Amino acid sequence: MSCDKKTVAIICGGGPAPGINTVISAVAKIFLEDDFRVLGIHNGYQGLLSNTPSVIDFDYETASKIFNKGGSVLYMSRFKPTNSDFNTNFIVKNNVKLLVTIGGDDTASTANRLTKYLKTNNVNVVHIHVPKTIDNDLPLPDRNPTFGFQSAKDQGAKIGNIIEEDSRTTQSWYVLSAMGRSAGHLAFGIATSCHFPMMIIPEMFNKTKPSFDKIIDLIISSIIKRKIEGMEYGVAMVSEGVFHVLEEEEIKSSGIKFTYDEHGHPELGNVSKSNIFNILLQNRLRELGLKVKSRPNDMGYELRCCRPIGFDLTLCSLLGTGVKKLYDEGYDACIVSANSNGDIIPLLLSDLQDENGKIPPRLVDINSDFAKLCIQNLFFLKKEDLKAAKKYLDEPEKYLFNTILNW
């Protein structure tokens, strides 16, 4: 039986980010006030295109209860349908007039394909996308953060401060890894918030080819500098993004055992990045005759479903209500965004995509004053440390920070 009431359908794709429930809540409440029906569909496109979808039929109280909760009340899925998976069943049966997608560029691109399919079948549905990622790597206006990033960074800083205190208490080192497929924003944000003595992000290899040896050399440079300063402890933060700028042969020849996909590529998602770096570090320390305790710790999944902080509660509320503004103004097939003044701005995927149809990631601006000053405050060997470093290293000049990075 079809529904006469106009309906908004909401789906979530990809991985979690703090603030998803805030967006869902804001969208639901503002459309409910305008007498729409609001349906949240579990399991993303898999649910939307299923013959037996599982849904939440929102009322105002249900929407209000989830406003500041972590995670997502709608179960998420990375299912990416082919055109042969498309159908009009759910959309027509529930009189869906607006599809709200929450996710990355893949989720948005799939929605554009789906709405084009629907139009060819005489079913017109408006699509508005709300972009989310804790990686902060979408090129939004004014370099505004993606929703979820600030909350993930805040949670990471809380954990990082505890780990740093453990390193001091136990007089040992920690090697941390933080999420970020191609950009180092999260690792940079956590490391600078915690004043870690060393951080390594992919953007730092702008003048040299990245390698495991150089990453380990940077950590050892920090360890020796701290020893010279009388400190036998510290934390080195390494962005997982450095894995994605390493050549595949470099990864395969590291001596680390990986599982491989059907194309013969290492499955990086199945391994602990910090554990790999720590093993390589311990091997090198033994070769150098240095007794340094170090432990690995990955920061990632525990950051994605934390409660959103005030910044993201405000931003996600703005984006959620911004969906209604764009819908009322007749926008379609767009991304909702906001500038630094808080003005809602519609973006098209084509506004962000390059000539190949890909959205190039927004990287940490390594040449900004902010980045330069933060890097300047790290602990690493400089030329004036060479004499003191001779106590620990036969060839300390190999571990000069600027030499390693060719800066």
C-alpha positions as CSV (number, residue, x, y, z in Angstrom):
1,M,0.0,0.0,0.0
2,S,1.5,3.3,-1.0
3,C,1.9,6.3,1.3
4,D,0.2,9.7,0.5
5,K,2.4,11.7,2.9
6,K,5.6,13.2,1.5
7,T,8.6,11.3,2.8
8,V,12.2,12.0,3.5
9,A,14.4,8.9,3.4
10,I,17.8,9.0,5.2
11,I,20.6,6.5,4.7
12,C,24.2,6.3,6.0
13,G,27.2,4.9,4.1
14,G,30.8,4.1,4.9
15,G,32.2,4.2,8.4
16,P,30.9,6.0,11.5
17,A,31.8,9.6,12.5
18,P,30.8,11.6,15.6
19,G,27.8,13.7,14.8
20,I,25.9,11.4,12.5
21,N,23.0,11.1,15.0
22,T,23.0,14.9,15.3
23,V,22.5,15.3,11.5
24,I,19.8,12.6,11.5
25,S,18.1,14.3,14.5
26,A,18.2,17.8,12.9
27,V,16.9,16.6,9.5
28,A,14.1,14.6,11.1
29,K,12.9,17.3,13.4
30,I,12.8,20.1,10.9
31,F,11.0,18.0,8.3
32,L,8.6,16.6,10.8
33,E,7.6,20.1,11.7
34,D,6.7,20.6,8.1
35,D,4.5,17.5,8.1
36,F,6.8,15.2,6.3
37,R,7.2,11.5,7.2
38,V,10.9,10.8,8.0
39,L,12.2,7.3,7.5
40,G,15.7,6.1,8.4
41,I,16.8,3.1,6.6
42,H,19.2,0.6,8.1
43,N,22.2,-0.8,6.2
44,G,22.6,2.0,3.6
45,Y,21.9,1.2,0.0
46,Q,21.6,-2.5,0.8
47,G,18.6,-1.7,3.0
48,L,17.1,0.9,0.6
49,L,17.1,-1.5,-2.3
50,S,16.1,-4.6,-0.3
51,N,12.7,-6.3,-0.6
52,T,12.5,-6.3,3.2
53,P,14.1,-3.1,4.4
54,S,14.5,-2.4,8.1
55,V,13.5,1.2,9.0
56,I,13.0,3.7,11.8
57,D,9.8,5.8,11.4
58,F,10.9,8.9,13.2
59,D,8.7,11.0,15.5
60,Y,9.9,14.1,17.2
61,E,10.8,12.4,20.5
62,T,12.8,9.6,18.9
63,A,14.7,12.2,16.9
64,S,15.4,14.3,20.0
65,K,16.7,11.3,22.0
66,I,19.6,10.6,19.6
67,F,20.7,14.2,19.2
68,N,23.9,14.0,21.2
69,K,24.6,10.3,21.0
70,G,27.7,8.7,19.5
71,G,27.6,6.2,16.7
72,S,24.7,6.0,14.3
73,V,21.1,5.0,15.1
74,L,21.0,3.8,11.5
75,Y,23.2,0.8,10.9
76,M,25.8,1.6,8.3
77,S,27.0,-0.3,5.3
78,R,29.7,0.0,2.6
79,F,27.6,-1.8,0.1
80,K,28.0,-0.2,-3.3
81,P,25.2,-1.3,-5.7
82,T,25.6,-1.8,-9.4
83,N,23.0,-0.3,-11.7
84,S,21.4,-3.8,-11.9
85,D,20.7,-3.6,-8.2
86,F,18.6,-0.5,-8.6
87,N,14.8,-0.6,-8.2
88,T,12.0,1.9,-7.5
89,N,10.1,-0.2,-4.9
90,F,10.9,1.6,-1.6
91,I,10.9,5.0,-3.2
92,V,7.5,4.6,-4.8
93,K,5.8,2.7,-2.0
94,N,6.7,5.3,0.6
95,N,6.3,8.4,-1.6
96,V,9.9,9.5,-1.1
97,K,10.5,13.0,-2.3
98,L,13.9,13.6,-0.8
99,L,16.8,11.2,-0.3
100,V,19.3,12.4,2.3
101,T,22.6,10.5,2.2
102,I,25.3,10.8,4.9
103,G,28.7,9.5,3.9
104,G,31.7,10.1,1.7
105,D,32.0,10.8,-2.0
106,D,31.2,7.1,-2.9
107,T,27.9,7.4,-1.1
108,A,27.1,10.7,-2.9
109,S,28.1,9.3,-6.3
110,T,26.0,6.2,-5.9
111,A,23.0,8.4,-4.9
112,N,23.5,10.5,-8.1
113,R,23.4,7.2,-10.2
114,L,20.3,6.0,-8.3
115,T,18.4,9.3,-8.8
116,K,19.2,9.3,-12.5
117,Y,17.9,5.8,-12.7
118,L,14.7,6.8,-10.9
119,K,14.1,9.7,-13.3
120,T,14.4,7.4,-16.3
121,N,11.6,5.4,-14.6
122,N,9.4,8.6,-14.1
123,V,10.2,8.8,-10.4
124,N,11.6,12.2,-9.4
125,V,13.5,12.3,-6.1
126,V,15.6,15.1,-4.9
127,H,19.0,14.1,-3.5
128,I,21.0,16.1,-0.9
129,H,24.2,14.7,0.6
130,V,25.8,15.5,4.0
131,P,29.6,14.7,3.8
132,K,31.3,13.1,6.8
133,T,34.7,11.8,7.6
134,I,37.0,12.0,10.6
135,D,39.9,12.2,8.1
136,N,39.1,15.9,7.4
137,D,40.3,15.4,3.9
138,L,37.3,16.8,1.8
139,P,38.1,20.2,0.2
140,L,35.3,22.1,1.8
141,P,35.0,26.0,1.6
142,D,37.3,28.0,3.8
143,R,39.1,24.8,4.8
144,N,36.2,24.2,7.2
145,P,36.5,20.8,9.0
146,T,34.4,17.9,8.0
147,F,31.9,16.9,10.6
148,G,33.2,14.4,13.1
149,F,36.8,15.4,12.8
150,Q,37.0,17.8,15.8
151,S,35.2,15.2,18.1
152,A,37.5,12.4,16.9
153,K,40.6,14.7,17.5
154,D,39.3,15.6,21.0
155,Q,38.8,11.9,21.9
156,G,42.2,11.1,20.5
157,A,43.8,13.9,22.5
158,K,42.2,12.5,25.7
159,I,43.6,9.0,25.0
160,G,46.9,10.5,23.8
161,N,47.4,12.4,27.1
162,I,46.8,9.2,29.1
163,I,49.3,7.2,26.9
164,E,51.9,10.0,27.2
165,E,51.5,9.9,31.0
166,D,51.9,6.1,30.9
167,S,55.1,6.5,28.9
168,R,56.5,8.9,31.5
169,T,55.5,6.8,34.4
170,T,57.0,3.6,32.9
171,Q,59.9,5.4,31.3
172,S,59.1,3.9,27.9
173,W,58.1,4.8,24.4
174,Y,54.8,4.4,22.6
175,V,54.4,4.2,18.8
176,L,50.8,5.4,18.0
177,S,48.9,5.2,14.7
178,A,45.9,7.3,13.8
179,M,43.4,7.0,10.9
180,G,43.8,9.0,7.7
181,R,43.9,7.2,4.4
182,S,45.8,9.9,2.4
183,A,46.0,12.9,4.7
184,G,47.5,13.4,8.1
185,H,45.0,15.8,9.7
186,L,43.9,13.5,12.5
187,A,47.4,12.4,13.5
188,F,48.6,16.0,13.2
189,G,45.7,17.3,15.3
190,I,46.2,14.7,18.1
191,A,50.0,14.9,18.2
192,T,50.0,18.7,18.4
193,S,47.2,18.7,21.0
194,C,49.3,16.4,23.2
195,H,52.7,17.9,22.4
196,F,54.1,14.5,21.4
197,P,57.9,14.7,20.7
198,M,57.5,13.1,17.3
199,M,54.8,12.9,14.6
200,I,55.1,11.6,11.1
201,I,52.4,12.3,8.5
202,P,52.5,11.7,4.7
203,E,52.7,15.4,3.9
204,M,56.1,15.5,5.5
205,F,57.6,13.5,2.6
206,N,57.1,16.3,0.1
207,K,60.8,16.4,-0.8
208,T,61.9,12.8,-0.5
209,K,60.5,9.3,-1.3
210,P,58.9,7.8,1.8
211,S,60.2,4.5,3.2
212,F,60.1,2.4,6.3
213,D,63.7,3.2,7.0
214,K,63.0,7.0,7.0
215,I,60.0,6.6,9.3
216,I,62.1,4.6,11.8
217,D,65.0,7.0,11.5
218,L,62.7,9.9,12.4
219,I,61.5,8.0,15.5
220,I,65.1,7.2,16.6
221,S,66.1,10.8,16.0
222,S,63.4,11.7,18.5
223,I,64.5,9.0,21.0
224,I,68.1,10.1,21.0
225,K,67.2,13.8,21.3
226,R,65.1,13.0,24.3
227,K,68.0,10.9,25.8
228,I,70.3,13.9,25.4
229,E,67.7,16.0,27.2
230,G,67.6,13.5,30.0
231,M,64.2,12.0,29.1
232,E,63.8,8.2,28.6
233,Y,60.2,8.3,27.4
234,G,58.0,9.7,24.7
235,V,55.3,9.1,22.1
236,A,55.7,9.0,18.4
237,M,52.5,9.5,16.3
238,V,52.5,8.0,12.8
239,S,49.6,8.6,10.5
240,E,48.3,5.4,8.8
241,G,48.4,7.6,5.7
242,V,52.1,7.0,5.3
243,F,51.3,3.4,4.4
244,H,49.3,4.6,1.5
245,V,52.2,6.7,0.1
246,L,54.7,3.8,0.4
247,E,55.3,1.9,-2.8
248,E,53.8,-1.6,-2.7
249,E,57.2,-3.3,-3.1
250,E,58.5,-1.4,-0.1
251,I,55.6,-2.9,1.9
252,K,56.1,-6.4,0.6
253,S,59.8,-6.3,1.3
254,S,59.4,-5.1,4.8
255,G,59.5,-8.6,6.3
256,I,56.0,-8.2,7.7
257,K,53.5,-10.9,6.9
258,F,50.4,-9.6,5.2
259,T,47.3,-11.2,3.8
260,Y,46.7,-10.3,0.2
261,D,43.5,-9.7,-1.9
262,E,42.6,-11.4,-5.1
263,H,44.7,-8.8,-7.0
264,G,47.8,-9.6,-5.0
265,H,47.7,-6.3,-3.0
266,P,48.5,-6.3,0.7
267,E,45.3,-6.0,2.8
268,L,46.4,-3.1,5.0
269,G,43.1,-2.9,6.8
270,N,43.8,-6.3,8.4
271,V,47.0,-5.2,10.2
272,S,47.9,-3.0,13.1
273,K,50.0,-0.2,11.7
274,S,51.5,0.8,15.0
275,N,52.5,-2.8,15.7
276,I,54.4,-2.9,12.3
277,F,56.2,0.3,13.1
278,N,57.0,-0.8,16.6
279,I,58.4,-4.2,15.4
280,L,60.6,-2.4,12.8
281,L,61.7,0.1,15.5
282,Q,62.6,-2.7,18.0
283,N,64.6,-4.5,15.3
284,R,66.6,-1.3,14.5
285,L,67.2,-0.5,18.2
286,R,68.7,-3.9,18.7
287,E,70.9,-3.4,15.7
288,L,72.1,-0.2,17.2
289,G,72.6,-1.7,20.6
290,L,70.1,0.6,22.2
291,K,67.8,-0.7,25.0
292,V,64.6,1.2,24.7
293,K,61.2,-0.2,25.7
294,S,58.4,0.6,23.2
295,R,54.8,-0.4,22.8
296,P,52.3,0.0,19.9
297,N,48.8,1.4,20.1
298,D,46.3,2.1,17.3
299,M,43.9,5.0,17.5
300,G,41.0,4.5,15.1
301,Y,37.8,2.7,15.8
302,E,37.5,4.0,19.3
303,L,37.4,7.6,17.9
304,R,34.6,7.0,15.3
305,C,31.7,6.4,17.6
306,C,32.5,8.8,20.5
307,R,30.0,11.4,21.5
308,P,30.2,14.6,19.4
309,I,31.7,17.6,21.2
310,G,30.0,21.0,21.1
311,F,31.7,22.0,17.9
312,D,30.2,19.1,16.0
313,L,26.9,19.3,17.7
314,T,26.6,22.9,16.3
315,L,28.0,22.1,12.9
316,C,25.9,19.0,12.4
317,S,22.7,20.8,13.5
318,L,23.5,23.5,11.0
319,L,24.1,21.0,8.2
320,G,21.0,19.0,9.1
321,T,18.7,22.1,9.0
322,G,20.7,23.3,6.0
323,V,19.3,20.2,4.1
324,K,15.8,21.7,4.6
325,K,16.9,25.1,3.4
326,L,18.4,23.7,0.2
327,Y,15.4,21.5,-0.4
328,D,13.0,24.5,0.0
329,E,15.1,26.5,-2.4
330,G,14.9,23.8,-5.1
331,Y,18.4,22.4,-5.0
332,D,19.0,18.9,-6.2
333,A,22.0,16.5,-6.6
334,C,24.1,18.6,-4.2
335,I,26.2,18.5,-1.1
336,V,25.2,20.7,1.9
337,S,28.1,22.7,3.3
338,A,28.6,25.9,5.3
339,N,31.2,28.7,5.1
340,S,33.0,30.3,8.0
341,N,30.1,32.7,8.5
342,G,27.7,29.9,9.0
343,D,26.0,30.4,5.6
344,I,24.6,27.3,3.9
345,I,26.3,26.6,0.6
346,P,25.3,24.0,-2.0
347,L,28.2,22.2,-3.6
348,L,28.1,19.9,-6.6
349,L,30.2,16.8,-6.8
350,S,31.6,18.4,-10.0
351,D,32.7,21.4,-7.9
352,L,35.0,19.1,-6.0
353,Q,36.0,16.5,-8.6
354,D,39.1,16.6,-10.8
355,E,39.2,15.8,-14.5
356,N,39.1,12.1,-13.7
357,G,36.0,12.4,-11.6
358,K,37.9,11.8,-8.4
359,I,37.8,14.2,-5.4
360,P,41.4,15.0,-4.6
361,P,42.0,14.9,-0.8
362,R,42.7,18.0,1.2
363,L,46.1,17.6,2.7
364,V,47.7,19.2,5.7
365,D,49.4,22.4,4.5
366,I,52.9,21.6,5.5
367,N,54.1,25.0,4.5
368,S,51.7,27.0,6.7
369,D,53.0,28.8,9.8
370,F,50.9,26.5,11.9
371,A,52.5,23.4,10.6
372,K,56.0,24.8,10.6
373,L,55.7,26.0,14.2
374,C,54.3,22.7,15.4
375,I,57.1,20.7,13.6
376,Q,59.6,23.1,15.1
377,N,58.5,22.1,18.6
378,L,59.1,18.4,18.0
379,F,62.1,16.6,19.5
380,F,64.7,15.6,16.8
381,L,68.4,15.7,16.2
382,K,69.9,18.9,14.8
383,K,73.5,19.6,13.8
384,E,74.3,21.0,17.2
385,D,73.3,17.7,18.8
386,L,75.8,15.5,16.8
387,K,78.6,15.5,19.4
388,A,76.2,14.5,22.2
389,A,74.5,11.9,20.0
390,K,77.8,10.2,19.4
391,K,77.3,8.6,22.8
392,Y,74.4,6.6,21.4
393,L,75.0,6.4,17.6
394,D,78.1,5.7,15.5
395,E,76.7,7.7,12.7
396,P,74.4,10.3,14.2
397,E,74.4,12.5,11.1
398,K,72.2,9.9,9.4
399,Y,69.5,10.7,11.9
400,L,69.3,14.4,11.5
401,F,65.7,15.4,11.0
402,N,66.2,17.7,8.0
403,T,68.6,15.2,6.3
404,I,66.1,12.4,6.6
405,L,63.3,14.5,5.0
406,N,65.6,16.4,2.6
407,W,64.4,19.7,4.0
